Amino acid sequence: MLLEYIAIGVMIAVATLIAFIAIGLGELFGPRKKSAGKDTPYESGMNPYGEGTRRMPVRFYLIAVLFILFDIEVVFFLPWAIAFRQLGLFGLAEMVVFIAILLIGYVYAWKKGALEWE
């Protein structure tokens, strides 16, 4: 019964071996000299100024989380569309409820101003 898992074990072992070989070759043949030029951050061809960490507004993260939330929820439409005929009227009703919940959440976020970019 465990014979089917041998291929997975071999694949994991080979992937681990390749990773260790790549890291080892990088350490063995990679550059070792440190210099001020190599240690400076590079940003779009411009010399950096100020601190490397700046405070980001919370609104940026809120919009990113809302995008991920609504984007991932839309992924549920594909399996429903594929199995639409087998689900019948019950599947249609469930999807209407799902879409209604999505729209309520979207309208709530919109009314709260979460999608406004200032």
DRENMI-248382 format. One line per field, with one value per atom (N, C-alpha, C, O, CB): residue number from 1; atom name; x, y, z. Coordinates in nm, 3 decimals. Each point is the difference from the previous one (the first is absolute). Glycine has a CB too. Example, Ala and Ser with C-alpha at 12.3 -4.5 7.8 and 13.67 -1.06 7.14 Angstrom:
2
seq	[1|1|1|1|1|2|2|2|2|2]
atom	[N|CA|C|O|CB|N|CA|C|O|CB]
xx	[1.319|-0.089|0.090|0.104|-0.293|0.154|0.082|-0.077|0.051|0.067]
yy	[-0.569|0.119|0.120|-0.002|-0.115|0.222|0.119|0.109|0.111|-0.174]
zz	[0.780|0.000|0.000|0.066|0.059|-0.197|0.006|0.073|0.017|-0.232]
% end
This chain:
118
seq	[1|1|1|1|1|2|2|2|2|2|3|3|3|3|3|4|4|4|4|4|5|5|5|5|5|6|6|6|6|6|7|7|7|7|7|8|8|8|8|8|9|9|9|9|9|10|10|10|10|10|11|11|11|11|11|12|12|12|12|12|13|13|13|13|13|14|14|14|14|14|15|15|15|15|15|16|16|16|16|16|17|17|17|17|17|18|18|18|18|18|19|19|19|19|19|20|20|20|20|20|21|21|21|21|21|22|22|22|22|22|23|23|23|23|23|24|24|24|24|24|25|25|25|25|25|26|26|26|26|26|27|27|27|27|27|28|28|28|28|28|29|29|29|29|29|30|30|30|30|30|31|31|31|31|31|32|32|32|32|32|33|33|33|33|33|34|34|34|34|34|35|35|35|35|35|36|36|36|36|36|37|37|37|37|37|38|38|38|38|38|39|39|39|39|39|40|40|40|40|40|41|41|41|41|41|42|42|42|42|42|43|43|43|43|43|44|44|44|44|44|45|45|45|45|45|46|46|46|46|46|47|47|47|47|47|48|48|48|48|48|49|49|49|49|49|50|50|50|50|50|51|51|51|51|51|52|52|52|52|52|53|53|53|53|53|54|54|54|54|54|55|55|55|55|55|56|56|56|56|56|57|57|57|57|57|58|58|58|58|58|59|59|59|59|59|60|60|60|60|60|61|61|61|61|61|62|62|62|62|62|63|63|63|63|63|64|64|64|64|64|65|65|65|65|65|66|66|66|66|66|67|67|67|67|67|68|68|68|68|68|69|69|69|69|69|70|70|70|70|70|71|71|71|71|71|72|72|72|72|72|73|73|73|73|73|74|74|74|74|74|75|75|75|75|75|76|76|76|76|76|77|77|77|77|77|78|78|78|78|78|79|79|79|79|79|80|80|80|80|80|81|81|81|81|81|82|82|82|82|82|83|83|83|83|83|84|84|84|84|84|85|85|85|85|85|86|86|86|86|86|87|87|87|87|87|88|88|88|88|88|89|89|89|89|89|90|90|90|90|90|91|91|91|91|91|92|92|92|92|92|93|93|93|93|93|94|94|94|94|94|95|95|95|95|95|96|96|96|96|96|97|97|97|97|97|98|98|98|98|98|99|99|99|99|99|100|100|100|100|100|101|101|101|101|101|102|102|102|102|102|103|103|103|103|103|104|104|104|104|104|105|105|105|105|105|106|106|106|106|106|107|107|107|107|107|108|108|108|108|108|109|109|109|109|109|110|110|110|110|110|111|111|111|111|111|112|112|112|112|112|113|113|113|113|113|114|114|114|114|114|115|115|115|115|115|116|116|116|116|116|117|117|117|117|117|118|118|118|118|118]
atom	[N|CA|C|O|CB|N|CA|C|O|CB|N|CA|C|O|CB|N|CA|C|O|CB|N|CA|C|O|CB|N|CA|C|O|CB|N|CA|C|O|CB|N|CA|C|O|CB|N|CA|C|O|CB|N|CA|C|O|CB|N|CA|C|O|CB|N|CA|C|O|CB|N|CA|C|O|CB|N|CA|C|O|CB|N|CA|C|O|CB|N|CA|C|O|CB|N|CA|C|O|CB|N|CA|C|O|CB|N|CA|C|O|CB|N|CA|C|O|CB|N|CA|C|O|CB|N|CA|C|O|CB|N|CA|C|O|CB|N|CA|C|O|CB|N|CA|C|O|CB|N|CA|C|O|CB|N|CA|C|O|CB|N|CA|C|O|CB|N|CA|C|O|CB|N|CA|C|O|CB|N|CA|C|O|CB|N|CA|C|O|CB|N|CA|C|O|CB|N|CA|C|O|CB|N|CA|C|O|CB|N|CA|C|O|CB|N|CA|C|O|CB|N|CA|C|O|CB|N|CA|C|O|CB|N|CA|C|O|CB|N|CA|C|O|CB|N|CA|C|O|CB|N|CA|C|O|CB|N|CA|C|O|CB|N|CA|C|O|CB|N|CA|C|O|CB|N|CA|C|O|CB|N|CA|C|O|CB|N|CA|C|O|CB|N|CA|C|O|CB|N|CA|C|O|CB|N|CA|C|O|CB|N|CA|C|O|CB|N|CA|C|O|CB|N|CA|C|O|CB|N|CA|C|O|CB|N|CA|C|O|CB|N|CA|C|O|CB|N|CA|C|O|CB|N|CA|C|O|CB|N|CA|C|O|CB|N|CA|C|O|CB|N|CA|C|O|CB|N|CA|C|O|CB|N|CA|C|O|CB|N|CA|C|O|CB|N|CA|C|O|CB|N|CA|C|O|CB|N|CA|C|O|CB|N|CA|C|O|CB|N|CA|C|O|CB|N|CA|C|O|CB|N|CA|C|O|CB|N|CA|C|O|CB|N|CA|C|O|CB|N|CA|C|O|CB|N|CA|C|O|CB|N|CA|C|O|CB|N|CA|C|O|CB|N|CA|C|O|CB|N|CA|C|O|CB|N|CA|C|O|CB|N|CA|C|O|CB|N|CA|C|O|CB|N|CA|C|O|CB|N|CA|C|O|CB|N|CA|C|O|CB|N|CA|C|O|CB|N|CA|C|O|CB|N|CA|C|O|CB|N|CA|C|O|CB|N|CA|C|O|CB|N|CA|C|O|CB|N|CA|C|O|CB|N|CA|C|O|CB|N|CA|C|O|CB|N|CA|C|O|CB|N|CA|C|O|CB|N|CA|C|O|CB|N|CA|C|O|CB|N|CA|C|O|CB|N|CA|C|O|CB|N|CA|C|O|CB|N|CA|C|O|CB|N|CA|C|O|CB|N|CA|C|O|CB|N|CA|C|O|CB|N|CA|C|O|CB|N|CA|C|O|CB|N|CA|C|O|CB|N|CA|C|O|CB|N|CA|C|O|CB|N|CA|C|O|CB|N|CA|C|O|CB|N|CA|C|O|CB|N|CA|C|O|CB|N|CA|C|O|CB|N|CA|C|O|CB]
xx	[0.082|-0.082|0.087|-0.033|-0.147|0.288|0.087|0.091|0.076|-0.083|-0.002|0.084|-0.029|0.088|-0.078|-0.135|-0.037|0.068|0.016|-0.234|0.259|0.060|0.150|0.063|-0.243|0.239|0.144|0.038|0.102|-0.095|-0.087|0.029|0.001|0.084|-0.189|0.013|-0.004|0.123|0.060|-0.312|0.290|0.120|0.126|0.086|-0.198|0.122|0.117|0.002|0.107|-0.111|-0.111|-0.007|0.043|0.074|-0.259|0.139|0.039|0.150|0.066|-0.295|0.282|0.143|0.083|0.101|-0.152|0.010|0.075|-0.008|0.100|-0.147|-0.070|-0.015|0.087|0.062|-0.297|0.238|0.085|0.147|0.077|-0.251|0.214|0.138|0.040|0.108|-0.127|-0.068|0.029|0.010|0.086|-0.206|0.035|0.006|0.133|0.063|-0.313|0.290|0.127|0.119|0.096|-0.198|0.096|0.108|0.007|0.110|-0.138|-0.086|-0.001|0.055|0.078|-0.276|0.158|0.051|0.149|0.076|-0.300|0.267|0.143|0.084|0.107|-0.171|0.018|0.074|0.007|0.102|-0.172|-0.037|0.001|0.100|0.070|-0.308|0.243|0.097|0.143|0.092|-0.267|0.192|0.134|0.058|0.115|-0.176|-0.018|0.050|-0.046|0.039|-0.036|-0.084|-0.053|0.104|0.103|-0.325|0.195|0.094|0.006|-0.100|0.054|0.166|0.019|0.038|-0.012|0.080|-0.023|0.045|-0.121|-0.090|0.303|-0.212|-0.105|0.055|0.117|-0.222|0.020|0.040|-0.118|-0.114|0.281|-0.136|-0.106|-0.099|-0.120|0.279|-0.110|-0.089|-0.097|-0.115|0.293|-0.132|-0.088|-0.104|-0.107|0.293|-0.153|-0.089|-0.103|-0.092|0.274|-0.171|-0.098|-0.126|0.009|0.175|-0.299|-0.123|-0.014|0.043|-0.151|0.049|-0.020|-0.148|-0.076|0.289|-0.253|-0.142|-0.022|0.015|-0.056|0.007|-0.037|0.109|-0.031|-0.205|0.360|0.109|0.023|0.084|-0.132|-0.024|0.015|0.065|-0.019|-0.184|0.279|0.058|-0.110|-0.079|0.300|-0.227|-0.105|0.027|0.116|-0.155|-0.065|0.014|-0.104|-0.105|0.191|-0.057|-0.091|0.005|0.087|-0.233|0.052|-0.006|-0.052|-0.073|0.036|0.075|-0.047|-0.144|-0.070|0.304|-0.278|-0.137|-0.081|0.038|0.038|-0.185|-0.090|-0.135|-0.037|0.158|-0.191|-0.133|-0.096|-0.011|0.057|-0.114|-0.099|-0.138|-0.026|0.169|-0.229|-0.134|-0.077|0.017|-0.018|-0.082|-0.080|-0.094|-0.035|0.048|-0.054|-0.094|0.058|-0.074|-0.019|0.224|0.064|-0.019|-0.037|0.206|-0.146|-0.016|-0.146|-0.031|0.234|-0.292|-0.142|-0.047|-0.074|0.039|0.077|-0.038|0.062|-0.064|0.045|0.143|0.064|-0.073|-0.021|0.241|-0.259|-0.072|-0.137|-0.044|0.167|-0.191|-0.130|0.012|-0.084|0.005|0.184|0.021|0.021|-0.060|0.158|-0.013|0.025|-0.127|-0.030|0.270|-0.315|-0.123|-0.099|-0.049|0.083|-0.062|-0.097|0.055|-0.076|-0.019|0.225|0.060|-0.007|-0.032|0.185|-0.123|-0.004|-0.144|-0.025|0.234|-0.302|-0.139|-0.052|-0.087|0.051|0.086|-0.042|0.048|-0.059|0.064|0.103|0.052|-0.104|0.003|0.231|-0.326|-0.103|-0.101|-0.079|0.107|-0.027|-0.093|0.037|-0.090|0.051|0.166|0.040|-0.052|-0.061|0.264|-0.181|-0.056|-0.152|-0.058|0.253|-0.258|-0.145|-0.043|-0.097|0.085|0.083|-0.034|0.023|-0.075|0.133|0.046|0.028|-0.106|-0.043|0.287|-0.287|-0.096|-0.142|-0.085|0.265|-0.208|-0.130|-0.115|-0.102|0.215|-0.099|-0.110|-0.028|-0.116|0.177|0.041|-0.022|-0.062|-0.072|0.266|-0.167|-0.051|-0.147|-0.073|0.301|-0.270|-0.140|-0.044|0.078|-0.120|-0.085|-0.061|0.058|0.014|-0.223|0.243|0.059|0.134|0.028|-0.143|0.198|0.129|-0.016|0.077|0.019|-0.197|-0.027|-0.042|0.045|-0.111|-0.020|-0.045|0.116|0.011|-0.238|0.313|0.115|0.095|0.055|-0.074|0.037|0.088|-0.061|0.073|0.020|-0.224|-0.065|0.020|0.025|-0.197|0.161|0.025|0.146|0.028|-0.208|0.273|0.143|0.028|0.073|-0.017|-0.113|0.021|-0.063|0.056|-0.053|-0.118|-0.063|0.088|0.014|-0.240|0.287|0.090|0.121|0.045|-0.121|0.131|0.112|-0.038|0.076|0.012|-0.205|-0.043|-0.024|0.031|-0.132|0.046|-0.021|0.135|0.014|-0.228|0.311|0.134|0.065|0.064|-0.041|-0.040|0.057|-0.064|0.070|-0.023|-0.178|-0.070|0.037|0.017|-0.208|0.204|0.041|0.139|0.020|-0.160|0.234|0.136|-0.002|0.074|0.022|-0.179|-0.011|-0.057|0.053|-0.084|-0.078|-0.064|0.091|-0.006|-0.217|0.305|0.092|0.120|0.078|-0.150|0.088|0.111|0.128|0.107|-0.211|0.096|0.120|0.063|0.118|-0.213|0.018|0.053|0.043|0.040|-0.188|0.140|0.041|0.152|0.056|-0.279|0.287|0.145|0.027|-0.038|0.081|0.023|0.024|0.145|0.039|-0.226]
yy	[-0.119|0.119|0.127|0.097|-0.225|0.127|0.116|0.008|0.095|-0.103|-0.090|-0.004|0.117|0.045|-0.294|0.296|0.112|0.129|0.091|-0.200|0.120|0.124|0.007|0.101|-0.094|-0.110|0.000|0.110|0.066|-0.313|0.268|0.104|0.139|0.084|-0.226|0.165|0.130|0.015|0.108|-0.109|-0.105|0.005|0.024|0.077|-0.228|0.085|0.021|0.144|0.061|-0.304|0.297|0.137|0.099|0.094|-0.160|0.045|0.088|-0.011|0.101|-0.124|-0.098|-0.020|0.067|0.064|-0.281|0.204|0.062|0.152|0.069|-0.269|0.253|0.146|0.053|0.105|-0.120|-0.057|0.041|-0.006|0.090|-0.173|-0.021|-0.014|0.113|0.057|-0.305|0.280|0.109|0.134|0.082|-0.207|0.147|0.124|0.011|0.105|-0.108|-0.106|0.003|0.016|0.069|-0.212|0.082|0.016|0.145|0.055|-0.296|0.303|0.139|0.093|0.090|-0.141|0.031|0.084|-0.022|0.096|-0.103|-0.117|-0.032|0.060|0.054|-0.263|0.201|0.058|0.152|0.061|-0.252|0.252|0.145|0.042|0.100|-0.093|-0.084|0.030|-0.027|0.072|-0.127|-0.049|-0.040|0.096|0.042|-0.278|0.271|0.081|0.145|0.078|-0.285|0.246|0.136|0.100|-0.037|-0.057|0.223|0.105|0.012|-0.016|0.139|-0.096|0.007|0.141|0.029|-0.268|0.324|0.133|0.090|0.009|-0.039|0.096|0.097|0.139|0.027|-0.179|0.237|0.138|0.092|-0.045|-0.029|0.200|0.097|0.009|0.018|0.112|-0.142|0.007|-0.116|0.016|0.104|-0.238|-0.117|0.002|-0.058|-0.071|0.196|0.001|0.111|0.001|-0.100|0.193|0.108|-0.050|-0.078|0.250|-0.128|-0.042|0.067|0.114|-0.149|-0.036|0.050|0.015|-0.095|-0.013|0.225|0.021|0.082|0.122|-0.134|-0.052|0.063|0.091|0.098|-0.111|-0.017|0.079|0.131|0.080|-0.184|0.127|0.125|-0.030|-0.108|0.208|-0.006|-0.016|0.011|0.094|0.000|-0.187|0.007|0.112|0.033|-0.279|0.304|0.104|-0.026|-0.057|0.226|-0.128|-0.019|-0.142|-0.079|0.255|-0.206|-0.133|-0.100|0.035|0.064|-0.222|-0.103|-0.042|-0.051|-0.028|0.101|-0.035|0.126|0.088|-0.301|0.223|0.113|-0.051|-0.115|0.243|-0.045|-0.039|0.001|0.099|-0.004|-0.206|-0.010|0.025|-0.042|-0.123|0.234|0.021|-0.131|-0.091|0.323|-0.240|-0.121|-0.023|-0.115|0.150|0.070|-0.012|-0.086|-0.073|0.298|-0.218|-0.084|-0.148|-0.078|0.259|-0.218|-0.139|-0.043|-0.114|0.134|0.070|-0.032|-0.028|-0.096|0.239|-0.062|-0.023|-0.129|-0.074|0.320|-0.275|-0.125|-0.121|-0.097|0.214|-0.113|-0.113|-0.016|-0.112|0.148|0.075|-0.009|-0.057|-0.078|0.272|-0.155|-0.055|-0.150|-0.075|0.292|-0.262|-0.143|-0.073|-0.107|0.153|0.011|-0.062|-0.019|-0.111|0.214|0.002|-0.010|-0.081|-0.068|0.287|-0.214|-0.075|-0.150|-0.078|0.271|-0.233|-0.142|-0.051|-0.114|0.140|0.056|-0.045|-0.021|-0.085|0.207|-0.046|-0.017|-0.134|-0.053|0.303|-0.304|-0.129|-0.111|-0.100|0.175|-0.057|-0.101|-0.008|-0.094|0.131|0.060|-0.005|-0.109|-0.057|0.301|-0.274|-0.099|-0.140|-0.061|0.198|-0.192|-0.133|-0.002|-0.099|0.053|0.154|0.005|-0.003|-0.068|0.198|-0.056|0.004|-0.137|-0.040|0.285|-0.316|-0.131|-0.101|-0.082|0.134|-0.048|-0.098|0.055|-0.049|-0.051|0.202|0.066|-0.095|0.003|0.208|-0.295|-0.089|-0.105|-0.037|0.073|-0.085|-0.101|0.061|-0.069|-0.061|0.257|0.062|0.038|0.001|0.084|-0.054|0.032|0.130|0.093|-0.335|0.245|0.120|0.033|0.117|-0.167|-0.053|0.022|0.073|0.093|-0.300|0.165|0.065|0.144|0.087|-0.307|0.246|0.137|0.087|0.114|-0.199|0.031|0.076|0.029|0.110|-0.215|0.006|0.020|0.106|0.080|-0.318|0.239|0.099|0.139|0.099|-0.276|0.187|0.131|0.053|0.119|-0.183|-0.023|0.041|0.044|0.101|-0.260|0.083|0.033|0.135|0.081|-0.326|0.270|0.127|0.114|0.110|-0.229|0.094|0.104|0.036|0.118|-0.201|-0.017|0.028|0.079|0.093|-0.304|0.174|0.076|0.145|0.091|-0.302|0.231|0.136|0.082|0.119|-0.203|0.022|0.071|0.042|0.113|-0.244|0.042|0.034|0.109|0.090|-0.322|0.226|0.101|0.136|0.101|-0.278|0.181|0.127|0.055|0.121|-0.196|-0.012|0.044|0.065|0.107|-0.291|0.118|0.055|0.131|0.093|-0.325|0.241|0.120|0.116|0.110|-0.251|0.114|0.104|0.046|0.117|-0.214|0.008|0.037|0.078|0.054|-0.257|0.211|0.074|-0.078|0.059|0.143|-0.334|-0.082|-0.005|-0.030|-0.106|0.166|-0.006|0.137|0.012|-0.208|0.299|0.134|0.012|-0.039|0.134|-0.044|0.021|0.149|0.073|-0.288|0.259|0.144|0.033|0.117|-0.102]
zz	[0.000|0.000|0.000|-0.067|0.187|-0.047|0.003|-0.121|-0.015|0.260|-0.332|-0.119|-0.095|-0.072|0.094|-0.020|-0.089|0.041|-0.083|0.042|0.166|0.050|-0.023|0.033|0.137|-0.224|-0.024|-0.099|0.017|0.029|-0.149|-0.099|0.065|-0.033|-0.147|0.271|0.069|0.088|0.005|-0.008|0.074|0.083|-0.080|0.041|0.118|-0.275|-0.087|-0.051|-0.007|-0.060|0.031|-0.050|0.110|-0.028|-0.131|0.281|0.111|0.025|0.023|0.080|-0.107|0.023|-0.108|0.030|0.085|-0.241|-0.110|0.009|-0.023|-0.123|0.179|0.012|0.114|-0.013|-0.077|0.201|0.113|-0.038|0.035|0.125|-0.229|-0.043|-0.095|0.013|0.015|-0.123|-0.094|0.074|-0.033|-0.150|0.283|0.077|0.075|-0.001|0.024|0.041|0.073|-0.094|0.033|0.144|-0.294|-0.098|-0.048|-0.012|-0.060|0.046|-0.047|0.107|-0.031|-0.115|0.271|0.108|0.018|0.019|0.095|-0.120|0.015|-0.110|0.027|0.087|-0.239|-0.111|0.012|-0.034|-0.112|0.193|0.019|0.107|-0.015|-0.055|0.177|0.107|-0.045|0.036|0.134|-0.249|-0.043|-0.103|0.011|0.036|-0.147|-0.112|0.003|-0.087|-0.044|0.227|0.005|0.044|0.056|-0.009|-0.071|0.040|0.152|0.070|-0.284|0.263|0.144|0.048|0.119|-0.126|-0.083|0.039|0.024|-0.083|-0.048|0.244|0.030|-0.028|0.024|0.152|-0.227|-0.026|0.030|0.011|-0.188|0.190|0.030|-0.116|0.022|0.124|-0.268|-0.116|-0.007|-0.042|-0.077|0.160|-0.004|0.112|-0.013|-0.090|0.213|0.114|-0.005|0.083|0.047|-0.224|-0.007|-0.070|-0.096|0.093|0.048|-0.067|-0.136|-0.019|0.242|-0.316|-0.135|-0.023|0.019|-0.102|0.041|-0.019|-0.127|0.002|0.246|-0.354|-0.126|-0.055|-0.067|0.139|-0.046|-0.054|0.072|-0.042|-0.171|0.322|0.075|0.134|0.057|-0.172|0.164|0.132|0.105|-0.004|-0.075|0.172|0.102|0.099|0.028|-0.053|0.077|0.101|0.109|-0.027|-0.144|0.288|0.112|0.052|-0.036|-0.058|0.181|0.058|-0.102|-0.093|0.320|-0.209|-0.091|0.029|-0.088|0.068|0.142|0.036|0.018|0.078|0.032|-0.181|0.013|0.047|-0.026|-0.155|0.248|0.048|-0.118|-0.073|0.303|-0.247|-0.106|0.062|0.113|-0.245|0.061|0.056|0.010|-0.081|-0.015|0.196|0.023|-0.117|-0.030|0.280|-0.316|-0.112|-0.112|-0.067|0.125|-0.078|-0.102|0.032|-0.088|0.046|0.166|0.039|-0.004|-0.037|0.181|-0.108|-0.002|-0.142|-0.023|0.226|-0.299|-0.139|-0.051|-0.075|0.038|0.076|-0.043|0.055|-0.072|0.061|0.137|0.061|-0.064|-0.025|0.241|-0.242|-0.066|-0.140|-0.044|0.179|-0.207|-0.134|0.007|-0.078|0.002|0.168|0.012|0.041|-0.052|0.114|0.031|0.046|-0.115|-0.021|0.246|-0.299|-0.109|-0.117|-0.069|0.139|-0.092|-0.110|0.028|-0.089|0.040|0.171|0.034|0.000|-0.038|0.175|-0.094|0.000|-0.142|-0.022|0.238|-0.310|-0.139|-0.055|-0.094|0.062|0.089|-0.046|0.019|-0.071|0.129|0.036|0.022|-0.114|-0.006|0.250|-0.334|-0.113|-0.101|-0.062|0.093|-0.048|-0.100|0.032|-0.088|0.045|0.163|0.026|-0.010|-0.044|0.192|-0.108|-0.011|-0.147|-0.035|0.251|-0.301|-0.142|-0.065|-0.088|0.080|0.052|-0.058|0.040|-0.082|0.085|0.123|0.050|0.001|0.075|0.063|-0.220|0.004|-0.030|0.069|-0.136|-0.035|-0.039|0.106|0.020|-0.259|0.308|0.102|0.127|0.073|-0.165|0.118|0.122|-0.012|0.099|-0.054|-0.166|-0.023|0.066|0.017|-0.034|0.053|0.057|0.137|0.036|-0.162|0.203|0.132|-0.013|0.076|0.012|-0.183|-0.022|-0.044|0.041|-0.101|-0.022|-0.043|0.117|0.013|-0.238|0.311|0.117|0.094|0.054|-0.074|0.040|0.088|-0.057|0.075|0.002|-0.208|-0.060|0.005|0.015|-0.165|0.139|0.014|0.141|0.019|-0.193|0.274|0.139|0.016|0.064|0.018|-0.140|0.007|-0.064|0.057|-0.061|-0.113|-0.069|0.080|0.006|-0.229|0.284|0.082|0.119|0.034|-0.104|0.133|0.113|-0.048|0.067|0.048|-0.231|-0.056|-0.028|0.032|-0.132|0.042|-0.031|0.126|0.003|-0.213|0.312|0.127|0.059|0.047|-0.006|-0.045|0.050|-0.083|0.055|0.029|-0.213|-0.089|0.025|0.008|-0.180|0.183|0.024|0.138|0.015|-0.163|0.247|0.134|-0.004|0.056|0.046|-0.170|-0.010|-0.077|0.033|-0.025|-0.110|-0.080|0.083|-0.003|-0.203|0.282|0.080|0.115|0.039|-0.098|0.113|0.107|-0.053|0.079|0.047|-0.259|-0.059|-0.007|-0.016|0.100|-0.073|-0.003|-0.139|-0.014|0.199|-0.288|-0.136|-0.052|-0.115|0.073|0.125|-0.038|0.013|0.103|-0.030|-0.173|0.004|0.004|-0.091|-0.035|0.232|0.016|-0.022|0.010|0.150]
% end
